[in-house]
Amino acid sequence: MWKDYSLSYVKNNRSSSVFIIIAAFISALLLSLLCSLFYNLWFYDVQKLKIEEGDWQGRLVGEITTDDLTLIENYASVEKVTVNENLSDEQGIVVDVYFTNMGNVFTDMPKIAELAGLPAESVSCHYSLLSLYLIRSAEDPALRWIFPFYLLTTVIACLSLILVIHNAFAVTMSARIHQFGIFSSIGATPRQIRACLLQEAFTLSTIPIIVGNVLGILICMGVIEGINFAMADVAGRLVLPFRYHPLILVLSLLVTVLTVWISAWIPARKMGKLTPMEAIRNTNELQLKRRKQSRILSLVFGVEGELAGNALKAQRRSMRTATLSLVFSFLTFSFMMCFFTLLIVNQNMTYFEKYQDVWDVMVTVKNTDIDAFTETDALQELYGVESGAVYQKAVAKRMVTQDEISEELQAIGGLENASTQYVSAVDGAWLVNAPLVIMDDTSFLAYCEQIGTELRLDGAIILNQACDGADPNFHDRRSVSYLVENGQTTILRNAGQEDVSVEIPVLTYTRQVPVLREEYGTLDYYELVHFVPLSVWKEIKGQIGGAKADTYIRILARDGVDLAEMEDEVSGLLSRGYQAEIENRIQAKLDNDRMFHGMMAIIGLFCILLAVIGIGNIFTNTFGFVRQRKREFARYMSIGMTPDELKKIFCVEALVIAGRPILITIPITVISVVVFINMAYIDPMVFLHEAPFIPILLFFLAIIGFVALAYYIGAKKVLGSSLIDSLRDDTTI
């Protein structure tokens, strides 16, 4: 009987059935799409990080013997151990440790180091990779909040979608309490009513849920392919492959089925608590338990504003999901658009604009020493080259006595508070990092001319600058003199064997840096940088060592030169005997902008999905309450209200629902942007010039438009009903 009744009701109430089918389909589709997109973006971040930084979880550096390796491998939670040959050098062996359970990294790595007889400083953990698995440590200095933000956004969106399905069933099925009260009066039990509702629910939602999940997967595949197509020209970008885990399908199906079951079970449970007479008399109209005056709405819109305010309060619970979705989507969209704009402005200031007159083409010559590079003169003679420099970097140490430290540096704390990463105390003096920048002789002479010193190739130029670590303005950090400028020579020591040293003349001390794409003193506050010509390096490299593997070439082109053509010329010159990576400044800027815009598009997609969820809830509630509100508006018309006044009520409700997100979002966004601007030391006028006002305005107008459309359709149905029929028929609920 109940099966026949359910099928009959579904066939004879097409509007209600279609309403549930659409809600289930859209919710399942968006739920599947969101979960698939999140999984693919997470998988991409993990793979990219493993390629760029390695897949290691813990790392040990030091004098590690074969017996130590055996002890580490036999540790209970360790899966495998590998020796990193690329990073191991005379300073120690680098061992990468992998765990069967990554959650044990932070607790077991110190114990493993102690077992191997290594100090705590030898331990490092792959914080960036572990954070993608939600494994965090209080010792991690980075915020790493972008991934948790994505996760939180996805979870909130999924919960909102679940509530969309629930609201769709709750609105349509709760409206039938009157009908089931009649059945209960003739002997139907709550169990039979529940079976009826569940039959209807699964009959209507099974196919939409399956089709929605499959279509969500297909749309995700299309989005991934679209991202790959849009980013195809970005150099060095990892292709984003489509990945899908079966657990995503199981989870989304399980969640939607469980939601449908709960949504159908709740009305039956509610029915079981009512007597047949209460159920029959129930009209399920919008009612306020406690009336409160809507002062602002009544002041601005009069009586219609007061009635609209009461209606919104009566719908508060059912509209909660829609309100939160709209507020969260608009807040997220505006906040992230402003945040990425700040990132772009900051990067332009600190990189692209800062170095636009320094380099146009940068070349990294792999595994090549500067003294083995023979194409320096040929590069300088290429057509269109205004200036060029070939340089290599090396690590070294230098002893600094207390008497050599300048008064300015002593005034800001000296070297006593310096990190042991840069400075260590040795026999009443300080052993500091003294990085070497080895320049080709021609470029070094140009540097001498730049700073106005004698043109010589037999000594070093010392960058006599230390930055004040207490100054938070990283754009223009306060700097002081490092040393007293009276030393005629400098003694450089081998970074791995400090007892091996070499003494070279000091040509001059300076606070100016050569025209290179390098930045000194902003992060490594206490490093004493030495610039030396290739001629000197050939004499001291045997004692100092420590040269990095690659050589760098900086090329600044003349005005009007096509950088792509120059890049091709440089590539052709170096292709005969070197492995080189070439970077074009203009192309790098375009690729960087494209990457940022791609990230903004992905976040915008998430925000749009959230907005769709909220708008879907508004459509759900608006259409669901059409029958309920016929009696409400019939009463208003019976006491003399005109159709125009009733339309005004709908307009006020739509305005409040659409306007609430912007009233909440604007103050929060403005405060957040002001805080970020102050933290980044960015000129507010620069940000305002680049601020994303148009995208935010379009997003808000889209929300207003869809909310207005939902209320227009609902109002048209309500106002088009017969006054007499609505008042006379007490089953119109």
N, C-alpha and C positions, 0 to 999 in steps of 0.2 A: 504493500500500500504506500509506504513512505517513499519507496523508490519511484513509484508511478507519480506520486505527488510532486517530488523534486523535479523530475523530468518535465512534468506539466507546467510547473511554475517557471522553469527556465525558458520553456518555449513561449509562454504567454506573457513574460515580462522581459522583453528583449532589451529595453533601455537599461534596466538594472543589471542584466547579464552582461551586456556589452561593456558597461561601466566597470564591472569587476574584471572582465577579461583584459581590458586595456590597462587597468591599474596593475594587474599581475604581470602582464607582458612587459610593460615599460620598466617596472621595478626589477624584474628578473634580468632584463637586458642591461640596465644601468649597473646593477649589482655585479653581473658577470664582467662587464666592461671595466668597471673600476678595479675590481680585484685583479683582472688580467693585466691592465695597465700598470698597476702598482707592482705586481710581481716582475714584469718585464723591466721596468725602470730600476727596481732593486737589483735584478740579475745583471743589468748593464753596469750599474755602479760597482758591483762586486768584481765583475770581469775586468773592467777598466782599471780598477785599483790594483788587482793582481798583476796586470801587465805592467803598470807604471811603477809600482812599489814592491811587487812580489807578493806571494801568497803565504809568507811566513806569519806565524802567530806570536812567537816569542823569539828573542835573539840574545845571544851571549857573545861578548867580545873579550878576548884575553888570551893568556897562555893556556891553551887547552890541549891536553895530551890525548893519546889514543885511549888510555884507561879512563880518562874523564868522559870521553865520548861514549864509552861502553856503559858507564854509570848513568849517564843521562838517558841513553836509549832504553835502559832497563827500568827507568822510573815508571811507576804504576800508570800514571795518566798520559804518558808520552806515546804518541803514535809512531813518529819517526823523527830522525835528526839528520840534517844535511850540513856539510861544510860549504859555506859560500866562498868559492874560490875567487870570484870577482872582487869581493870586498876585503878579503884577507890580505894583509900586508905585514910589513915588519913590525907594526904596532900590535899585532895580535891576530889570532884566528877568529873568524866570524862564523858562528854556528846558528843555523836556523832551526827552531824547535816547533814541532807540530803536535797538537794534543788530540786525543780521541774526543774529548769534550772541551770546546773552546772556553767554556765558563770557568775552567780551572786555571786559565793562564795567569791571572793576577795573583792568585794564592800560591801556585806551585812554582812559578819562575824564581822568586827569591830563594825558595828551598832548594831548587836545582842548582842555583848559583853557589849557595853555601856548600852543597854536596860536592861540587867541583872545585871548591876552594877559591872561588872568584868573589870579588867585592860586589856590593849591591849596585855600584855605578856601572858594572858591566852588563846589567840587565836592561833590555828595552822591549817594549810590547808594541804590537802593530795596532795602535789605538784606532786609526781610521778604518781599518778593515773590521776590527772587532765591534766598532760602534754600529756597523751595518747589520750585525747580528744582535743588536741591542745589548751588547756586553760593554759596560762602561766602568771606568775607574775614576776615583776622586783625584788621582794624580794626573789625569789627562788635562792639559791646560786649555785645549780647544773646546769651544761650545758644541760644535757638531749637532746643530739643532735642525738642519734642513731635513734629514731623513726622518727623525721623530715627527716633524711637522707634516711631512707627506703621510706618514702612518696614521697620525691623529686625524688628518683630513679624510683619509680613506675610511677609517673606522666610523667617524661621525656621519659620513655620507652613507655608509652601509646601514647604520642604525636608522638614518632618515628614510632610506628606501624600505626598510622593514616596516617602519611606521606607515609608509604610504600604503602598503598592502593591508596592514592592519586597519587603517582608517577607512579604506574602501569597503572592507567587509563589515566593519563596525557600523558605518553609516547606513548601508543597505540592509543589513540583517537586524540591527537594533530597531529600525523602522518597522519591523514586522512583529514587534512584541504584541501589539494589539491583535494581530492575526493569530499568533500562537497562543494568546490568552484564550481565544475561542476554542482552539483545539484542546487546550488544557482543561477547559470547562466540560468537555465531552469525554474526558478520560485519557488524553494523551499524557504520557509521562515525560519528565525532563530528558530521560535517556533516549526516548523516541524522537523528541524534538532535536536533541543534539545530533543524533544519527542523520536526521533529515538535513540539518544545516551542513554537516560534514560532507554528505553526499553531494549537495549542491556546490559546496566550495571546491571540492576536488574535481567535480565534473567540469566546472567552469575554468579552473586555473591550471590543470595538469598540462594541457597542450601549450597554453601561453608561457608557462614557466620553462618548459623544455625548449620551445622555439626561442624564447628570449635569451636563455643562457647560450644557446648555440650561436645566435646572431650577435650577441655581445662578444664572443670569441672571434667571430669573423670581422667585426668592426675593429677590434683591437689589432688584428693582423693588418687591416688596412691602415690604421693609424701608424703602426710601426713602419710599414712600407713607405707611408707618406713622409715620416720623419727621416728615414734613410734617403729618400729621393731629394728632400729639401736640403739635407746636409751632405750630399754626395761630393760637393766640391771643397768641403772643409778638409784641409790637409791634416793628416795624422789622426783623423777621427776613427775611433773604433766603430765598425758597423754594428748597429743594434739588431741582433737576431731575435726573431719571435720565439718565445719560450712559453710553455704552458704546463703547469703541474696538475696532475689529476686531482690532487687534493682541493684545488680551487673549485673545480666542477662539483666535487662531492660537498664541499662546504657551502657553496652557493645554493645548490639544490636542497641540501638539508635545512639551511636557514629559511628559504622560501616556503618549503613544505611545512616546517614547524610553525612559521608565522601564520600560514593559512589555517593550520589546525587550531592554534590559539585564538585566532580571530573568529573562527566559527564556534569555538567552545565558549567564549566569553558571553555572547548573547544567551546561549542555552543556560549557562550558570546563573545569569541575571534573571532569566525566566523562572528558574527553579526557586528563587527567593521571593517571587511575587505570587500572590493568590490569583486565581483566575479572574476575579472581579477587578483587581488592581491592573492586571494586564489588559483586560478589555477596555477599561476606562483610560488607559495610558494613551496620550496623543503625541508624546515625545517632542513637544514643542520646545523652543529655546526658552529657558527660564533662568532667572537669576535667583540664587539662594539669598543673597543680600544685595540690595540695590545701593549703588554709589553714584553720586552725581558726577558726570564727565564735565568738569568745569570749563576746561579749555575748549572742548568741542562745542559745548552749548554756547559759550561766549562767542565763538567764531561763526558757527553755523546755525545757531538757534536750536529750535526744537528738534530739527532733523539731526543735528549733531548729537543731541542727548540720546535720541533713539538709536543712532548708529553706535554710540559708545556702549549702550546697554547690550546691543546685539553682539558686539565684539567681545564684551566681557562674558556673555553667555557661551560664546564659542571658544573661549580662551584655551580650554584643554585640547579641543580638537584641532585648533589652529596653531598649537605650540610648535609642532614639527615644522610647519610651513614658515612660521616666523623665525625660528632658529636657523633653518636652512637659508632663508634669504639674508638674514643678518650675517651669518657666518660666511656665506658665499661672497657678499659684497665687501665685508671686512677683509676677507682673505685676498680677494682680487685687488682691492685698492692698496692694501698693505704691501702685497708682494710686488705690484707694479711700481710702487714708490721705492721699495727696497732694491729692486733690480736697477732702477734708474740711478739710485745712489751708488750702486756698485759700478755701473758704467761710467758715471761722472768721476768717481774716485779713481778708476783704472785709467781713464783718459788723462787725469791730472798727474798721476804718479808714474805712468808708463808711456802711452802713445804721444801725448803732448809734450811730456818732459824730454823724450828722446827723439822727437821728430827732426831736430837739426843735428842729431848725433849719428844716426845710422839709417840706411835704407835697405841694405841687404846684409844679413848676418849669416856666416858660414861656420858650422862646426865640423872640423876635419877630424874624423874619428881615429883614435889610436895612433896619433902622429905627434912627435915632439917638434917644437918650433925650430930647433936647430936642424931637423931633418926635412923641413918644409922648404922647397926650392922655388916656389912660384910667387914669392913676394913681389919681386920687381915686375913680373908679368901682370900681376893683378893691378899694380899701381898704374900701368900703362894702358889698361883697358879703356876703350872709348866711353866717355860719360862719367868716369870716376873722378870726383872732386878730391876726395881724400880716402885713405884706407889705412888700416892698422892690423897687424898680425900679432897675436899675443897668446900666452899660455899662463896658466896659474899653477903655483906650487905652494906647499905648506912648509913653514919653518918656524923656529922659535927664536926669541931674543931675551936676554937678561936685562932687566931695568932696575937700577938702584933707586932708593928713595930720593937721593939728591937729584936724579935726572927728571923726576916727575914735576910737571909745571905747577905753579901755585894755583892756577885756575882749576886744574884737575883735583888737587888736594882739597880745594875749597868745596867741591861737590862730593867729597867722600873718598877721593883717591882710589887705590886699588884694593883696599881692605874688604870692601863689600862686593867685589867683583866675583862673578860665578867662576867656579873651578874649571868650567868648560873653556874659559878664555885665559885665566890667570891662575898661577899657583905660586905659593910662597916657597922660596928656596934660599936658605942661608942668609937671611936678612935682606934678600932682594926678591924680585918678582920675575918669574919666567912667563912671558906673555906670548900669545900667538902673533907671529909676524908673517902674514901671507905675502907671497911674492907674486907680482904681476910682471912677467917677462915680455918685453915689447921688442919688435924688430927695431934695428938701429935707426932707421929713417923716422919711424913713429916716435921713438924716444927723443930724438933730436928736436922733432916738432913739439914735443911736450916741454922740453927745456926752453924753447922759444916762447911757448905759450905762457910759462910762468916767469919768464924774464931772467933765467939763470944762464950761466956759461954753458955753451954747447960742448958737452963732453960725453964720452962713452966708457968711462973707467970707474964708475961708482953708482950709487943708488940715490934716488929721491925718496924721502920719507914723507908720507902723508901724516903730518903732525896734527892730528885731530882725534878727539874723543867726544862722543856724544853723551849728553846728559840723559841717562836712562829714566830719570824722574820726570822728564818733559814728555807729556803724552802726545804732543803734536808731531806725528810721524811725517807730515808733509814738510815741515820745516823745523826739525828738532834742534834744540839749542846745542851748540858744540863749543868745546874749549880746546886749548892747546894741550897736547898729550905730554910732550917733553920740553925741557929747557933746551933751547936751540944753540947749544955750545959744543956738542959732540962733533968731532971731525971724522970719526969712523963709526961703523956699526958692526957688531959681531953677531952673525947669524949662526944658529945652531940647527943641526939635523933634528927634525921633529921626532924621530924614533930613537935617536942616540944623541942625547943632549951634550955628551962629552966631545962630540965631533963638531967643530966650529970653523968658521972662516971669517976674516976681517976684511971689510971693503970700505972704501972712502964714502962719505956722505957728501953728495954734490950740493944739496940744499934741503931745507925743511919747507913744507908748503901746506896750504889748506885747500889748494885747487887740485882737482882730479883731471886726468887726461880725458880726451874725447873718446870714451869707450862706453859700451852699453853695460856698465857695471855700477853698482851702488855700494859705497863703503861707509861704515860707521853708523848706519841707521838701526841695524839689528845687532851686529857684532860690536858692541859698544867699546870694547877694550882691545881690539885687534890693531896692531901697529903695522899698517900696510907699507911695503917697500916696492917701489917701481925700479926695475933694473933693465938695462939693455941686453940684447942677445949676446953681445960681445962679453959682458961680465958673466952672464949665465954659463957660457961655455967653459969658463975658467973655474966656476965654483960648483957646478952641478954634481961633480963626483963626490964632493964632501957633503953638500946639503941634501941632494936628492929631493924626494917628496913631490916630484912633478905630477900634475894630473894627466890623465890619459889623452885628453883632446887638446887641439889647438883651435883658436877662434880667429875669425877674420871679420873686421868691421869695415863696411864700405858705405861712404856717403856719396850719393850721386849728385850730378849737376842738375839744375832746374830744367824741367822739361824732358828729362831722360825717362824712357819707358823702363820701369823697374822689372817688368816681366822679361824684356829682352836682355837686360843686364844680368838677370838671374840665369838666363839660358847661356850667356857668354861665360859666366863664372862656372857654371856646371860643366860646360864643354872643356874649359881649361883644366878643371880638377878631375874630370872623369878618367883621365889617362892613368893616374897612379894613386888616387886617394878615394877613400870612402867619405862622402861629405853629406851633411844635411844643410839645406839652404832655406833661409827664411826671408820672405819679402815683407817689409813693414806694412805696405798698403794691403797686401793680401792677408797678412796676419790680423790687421785691424778689421777687415771685412769678415774673416773667419771668426774672429772673436765676437763681433756684433751678431753674426748669424747664430753662434752658439748661445749667446745671451737671449736672442729673440726666440730661439727654439725652446730654451728653458721657460721663458715667459709664456710661450704658446702652450706648453704642457701644463703649467700651473693654471693658465687661463682656462684650459680644457677642464681641469678639476673644478675650478670655480664655476664654470658654466654648468657642469653636471650638478653641482650643489644647487645652483639657481634653478635648474630644471626640476630638481627634487622638490624644492620649495614651491615652485609654481605648480607642479603636479599636485602637491597637497592642497593648494588653493583651489585648483579646478575640482579636485576630489570633494573638498568640503562644500564648495559653491554648488556643484551639481547635486551633491547628496542632500543639502538642506533646502533645495528648491521646493520639494513637497512640504517640508516642515514650515517654511516661511510663507506659504500661500495663505494659511489661516492668519498668520501674524499681519500680513499686509492687507488681507481682506478686512480685518478689524479696523486698521488705520483708515481704509477707504470708507468704511461704514460710518465713521465719525467725521467724515468730511475732508480728509486729506486728498489732495489731487495727485494724479500720476507723476507730475513734475516734482512734487515734494517727495514722493516715494523714490523717484530716481535720484534725488539729492541724497537720500539716506544711503543708497548703494554707492554713490560717488564718494561720500565721506568715508565709508568703510574701506573702499578700494584705496583711497588716498592715505588713510592711516596705515594700512597693511604695507603699501609700497613705500611710504615715507619713513616708516620706522627704521628700516635698515640704514638709511643715510643719516638720520638723526643720531643713531648710535655709532655709526662708523666714522663719520667726519672727525669728531673730537679725538677718538682713539688714534686714528691715522695721523692726524696733525701732531698730536703729542709724541707719537712714536717717531715720526719723521724729524721733528725738532731734536729729539734725543739723539737720533742717528747722525744728524748733521753736526751736532756739537761733538759727538764722539769722533767723527771722521774729519773734523775741522774743515768742512766744506763751506764755501760762501753760499748763503741761502739764495742769493740772486742767481747763482749758477744753477742750483737745483731747480728753481722756479722756471728758468728758461727751458729746462729739459723735462719738467714735470709731466706725467702722463695724464693730463686733464681730459683729453678727448676720449681715450679708451675707458676711463672711469665713468665719464658722462654717458657714453654710449651704453655701457653695462647697466647703469642705473635706469636709463630711458627704456631699455629692453625689459627690465623688471616691471616698470610702470606699465608698459604696453601690454604685457601678458596678464598682469593682475587686472588691468582694466578690461581686457578681453574676457577673462573668466567671469567678472561681475556683470559685464554687458550681456553675456549669454544667459547667466542665471537670472538677471533682472528681467530680461525679455520673456523668459518662461514664466516667472512669477507674475509679472504684470499682465501677461496675456491670458491668465486664467479667469474664470467667471467668478465674480464676487459672490453670487448667490450659491453656486455649487461649493465654493470653498468654505462658506459659513455653515451650510446645511450638512455637508458630508463630514461626519466626525471621524471617518477613516482616512481622510486626507491628512497625512502626517509626514 
